[in-house]
Every structure is written in C-alpha cells, then in structure tokens.
Amino acid sequence: MAFENDYIMRMIKEAARALAAFALGKELPPYELPDEKENYTDTDRLYEMLIHLADEGKINEAENLLFENINSGIDDIFRLGINFYLYINEFSNDRLDECNYPREELMEGIKDFAKMCGVEMTDGFFELL
C-alpha cells in the first residue's frame, strides 16, 4: 500500500510539473512569499489563504477559492494553483481522508483547474483550449 501511495504521489507531482512546463513554457518555480507582508501582492495573499485553509483541513474550501480567482492574472494564478496542488500532494493519505479530499480527487482538481485556465489535460497529453 505504501508503494502504491508513493507511486500516486509521484505521478501527481510529475503531471503537475509537466502541465506547468507546457502552460508556462518553463519549469515551475516554488511559490515563495515575500519576507514582509506589506510587500505581498494580491496573488501572494491568495496563496497564503489557500495554504492556511489547507492546513486547517479545509481543502475543498481552498480549492473553491482558487477556482473563484482564476481570472486574476493567468500566469500568476496558474503558478500559484499548481504549487497549491503540489503542497496538498505532500499530505499523507490519512490527512487527506480527514479533510474529505482523497488523493484521486487531487488529480481531478488539477485537471479541472488546468481546464479552467485553458489547458486540457488527458492521458498525459496537454492541449490549449
């Protein structure tokens, strides 16, 4: 079971990184918040809120908030969204179950997010919509 979980986590990570490389045309840098909160952009504040909600076990609420903000700067929101999903991917299966967000839903969330951003992801292939 542990091997299967590791495999699924790796597959999600690789799919997210490949998706970002396709959509952004470059490798996905980790999302790093500025040291000083007064230097935060709207996107930084959104990312901080998403991570906070996820850490509180409110992953579905965080995902809904992400989807509501897709129209705000596609490159920034895409980088933020993929990093958000990679962050959640590091949660244990038990933690995800506690949050009512199984790992399979994580992959579906990535696909839905990408599609809302204009990238279709099917069977490992990507297409701009």
Secondary structure, DSSP 8 states (H G I E B T S, - for coil): -HHHHHHHHHHHHHHHHHHHHHHHSS--------SSGGG--HHHHHHHHHHHHHHTT-HHHHHHHHHHTTTS-HHHHHHHHHHHHHHHHTS-HHHHHHTT--HHHHHHHHHHHHHHTTEEEETTEEEE-
